[in-house]
Amino acid sequence: MYHLKYGEIGRYSPPGGELIATFETKEDLESKFRTVSRKISGIFGTSQKFSDLTISAQPFYTEFNSLESTSQRTHYSSLPREPVCTENLTPWLKLLPCRSKAGLASLLNPIKLYDLFYHSMSVEVTRSQENSLSFHQQLLLVVELKEFKFSQIFGTPLIGPICPFSSQTKIQIEGFSDYSSFTPTPEEIGNNQVGFILKENLNNKKDFNLHYSPKENTNNNGYNHNNIGNGNSNNGNDNNNNFNNNGINDENISKNQSIKLNRFLKESGKIRGGVITQITNLEKNDLHLTLYDSLPWFMRVYFHTLTIKSNFENKEIEITDLNLEREQDNESNLFANQASLLRIQTSQDHGRPSIFELALVLKPGETFQISVDYLKGFLNFEEHPFDGNRGFDIAPAIVSMHGKKQNLKKRIYYTDSLLLMLPTPDFTMPYNVMTITTTAFLIWYGSFLNNLTGRAGLKLKKKSKAKWIIKPDKF
Amino acid sequence: MMKKQNFSYIFLFCVLINLFFPVCLSTRTSTHNNNWAVIVCSSRFWFNYRHVANALSFYHTVKRLGIPDSNIILMLADDWACNARNCFPGKIFNNKDHNLNLYGTNVEIDYRGYEVNVENFLRLLTGRHEPDVPRNKRLLTDSGSNILVYLTGHGGNEFLKFQDSEEVSSKDIADAFEQMYQKKRYNEILFIIETCQANTLFSKFYSPNIAAIGCSELGENSYSHHFDSSIGVQVIDSFTYFSLNFLNNIKPGDSHTTLEKYFNSMTPKQIRSQPRLEFFQFQRNPRDVLVSDFFGSIHEVVSHPINNYTFKNDNDNDNDNDNDNGNANINEKENVNNNDNFQLKNQFQHTEKTQPNMEQSNQFQPRVEDEAIELSDNYFRIGMIILIFLIFFFSIIEKILT
């Protein structure tokens, strides 16, 4: 999991791609989402399967943006196997006003970018209540380096002009112990942040190559997070190019985590299986979490097997059924019990997925293990994808943190995606069947036809000389 | 004797006239006004890396010769550049010396992964899409479009295999082209196919104005060119390799290289199979068909060097055409002005308001096409001069001998 290994920073994304669309009204969500997802997949060069109804669904209790409660108006689709490569970076860069020709984006070279431990890019468009549009692009990279230097990370120092359309180009540095080891030395840019505001620096025609050379022999084998965020507001002239540079050492990683998430399949054969999600609370207070899990229709979930176990107690935890239709979530009611079932949606064959949403309250240090069993469904021959023997990718579960005590934004965590092996047919069967039956049919019918339609008349005498018998010579 | 002399003088006169006028005419007889390209790699799995490299090589060529991304539909059945199995992330090579990264920094793939299937391919050609399909996945051609269709993958007698599980037959493609003809969706089509037994795939075409190149006859296989041990698979097919050898010598705007020349540049011995070039009811003379009719895009690019423009702030309204305020070249990064108005903005505004000053545009760059014409004219003129000398020489000898 990303956050476990590299620390918590930025906005997470699940493996592959995801699309979240919030609409103004609840009606006709599916066709609206279909239109939106197709247009967006055209812009970003992703596949059109986002609009597939067997994958996409609506999480009622997960809030993806912190602005307002969007329950029941948000449609969510996740494709864990979507490849992310240069052809997705190109349109992402084309959305920036200066593209990759000026400004911080001129550092981005796909050859370097896709050689890193982790990369993720996202675009967020929100319309606030005053009808102003906010457009936020974020690129998140995890780089492991022995030496922190721009020319090492990106392959090039920052040369060339700043994007003239941006109102501010800022590089922000966090997490280092000693800021004076940087060349050039960063300055205070307000709110306990250090960094650079770049309008003047680059116009002095020097290459900007941020270099960190520690004076003491500290252990610098940490991971460096480069968080490049660009913000645009509605009139388009107010463009902030922010570059957040966080160096985090190993000791700091464990301080940053709030929860530990794990999810895996429990399988015994080609017929049955189970999904187990483990959540551990690493903080010092109680955590209020909602878990959203959607499983495709061919995992026929037995909801009566949904159980939660805790490492603090010996028996299972009782799940209170709060399967209610709510317009606005009232947080105190949701988290009244240790575990409540907020919603269940049963699946439809070749149609919608099965969904369950839980509200959980975890004490500090507690681990919940949520398990549910399923029966593997049967797919038609044509429904298997072209590489059917690989298996199916199951979208990750979403855990979101609620709570008034949180000073942070409401955080959303994703589990790993799963790979489910369904029993596959022999894909060469149609070819085999056709050849065997046509051959058999031909032999029968052909001889039948020949005998029936042979002409009465002369039949050529065959010479009875058997030429292929060769008498052996004397040895 | 007199007649002969008169005749030779008349001849000389005609020749002298010809020296001072351009003689060579462009061989362009094309009737199209825009170019599109559909490039398809139909095979999946790592061991078919070379098909992806083939398709990307043609994509690269076509982009270099001028067709913009908005007019190219690229369909790749599997993505290998950022796959964990690829030792060179973000890079796809078509040669074992790794000179050129086909993926580059600017690539637009329109159909990827599972979307590359027979249904989408035929819908793309005929234009019969579902209503929500985005623009970059549509072939928005009209009756003046020349389309290059390049297919690569595994195939056989009258079929092409998609994704190792579906097939499209020659009759399907012929019918799709006929639909395009009836709906006036193309001017001319060049159909290049590189699979085993490729020539059979265009045996059923019945629509006019289609040219087809296949790389192997019925019963023949098409072979890969060479193996790259650092990647572990074959990286390119023979037909594409020799095509690129030829096409890399073509510059944008080329107006002399015919399709026949391109086809003849590859011998069966080199690619180890029998290629075929066939024209189906072509309206114009097949020998006039140029490579740049399909591989390039017509745009007359006239470049005015920026030196001739004067830079002003937005406040100035007078049309000042002289070079007095020549304020530096935008191209060089060191000379970025300290004004708040960015120089690039000024330049664009300037071109809308004023006309370029023709007297000072003595550095006007001629079209690449005109350059080629001049070159051949020069050859002709040199030849004529030699001819004149020969005439004089022989007439003198004649006089001496008689």
Boltz contact constraints between the chains, C-beta under 6 A:
constraints:
  - contact:
      token1: [A, 35]
      token2: [B, 132]
      max_distance: 6.0
  - contact:
      token1: [A, 38]
      token2: [B, 132]
      max_distance: 6.0
  - contact:
      token1: [A, 38]
      token2: [B, 134]
      max_distance: 6.0
  - contact:
      token1: [A, 39]
      token2: [B, 134]
      max_distance: 6.0
  - contact:
      token1: [A, 42]
      token2: [B, 134]
      max_distance: 6.0
  - contact:
      token1: [A, 42]
      token2: [B, 136]
      max_distance: 6.0
  - contact:
      token1: [A, 45]
      token2: [B, 109]
      max_distance: 6.0
  - contact:
      token1: [A, 47]
      token2: [B, 112]
      max_distance: 6.0
  - contact:
      token1: [A, 47]
      token2: [B, 113]
      max_distance: 6.0
  - contact:
      token1: [A, 47]
      token2: [B, 115]
      max_distance: 6.0
  - contact:
      token1: [A, 83]
      token2: [B, 79]
      max_distance: 6.0
  - contact:
      token1: [A, 83]
      token2: [B, 82]
      max_distance: 6.0
  - contact:
      token1: [A, 85]
      token2: [B, 81]
      max_distance: 6.0
  - contact:
      token1: [A, 85]
      token2: [B, 82]
      max_distance: 6.0
  - contact:
      token1: [A, 86]
      token2: [B, 90]
      max_distance: 6.0
  - contact:
      token1: [A, 86]
      token2: [B, 103]
      max_distance: 6.0
  - contact:
      token1: [A, 86]
      token2: [B, 107]
      max_distance: 6.0
  - contact:
      token1: [A, 87]
      token2: [B, 107]
      max_distance: 6.0
  - contact:
      token1: [A, 87]
      token2: [B, 109]
      max_distance: 6.0
  - contact:
      token1: [A, 90]
      token2: [B, 106]
      max_distance: 6.0
  - contact:
      token1: [A, 110]
      token2: [B, 90]
      max_distance: 6.0
  - contact:
      token1: [A, 110]
      token2: [B, 105]
      max_distance: 6.0
  - contact:
      token1: [A, 111]
      token2: [B, 90]
      max_distance: 6.0
  - contact:
      token1: [A, 114]
      token2: [B, 82]
      max_distance: 6.0
  - contact:
      token1: [A, 114]
      token2: [B, 89]
      max_distance: 6.0
  - contact:
      token1: [A, 114]
      token2: [B, 90]
      max_distance: 6.0
  - contact:
      token1: [A, 115]
      token2: [B, 89]
      max_distance: 6.0
  - contact:
      token1: [A, 160]
      token2: [B, 333]
      max_distance: 6.0
  - contact:
      token1: [A, 161]
      token2: [B, 336]
      max_distance: 6.0
  - contact:
      token1: [A, 164]
      token2: [B, 342]
      max_distance: 6.0
  - contact:
      token1: [A, 205]
      token2: [B, 334]
      max_distance: 6.0
  - contact:
      token1: [A, 386]
      token2: [B, 163]
      max_distance: 6.0
  - contact:
      token1: [A, 386]
      token2: [B, 165]
      max_distance: 6.0
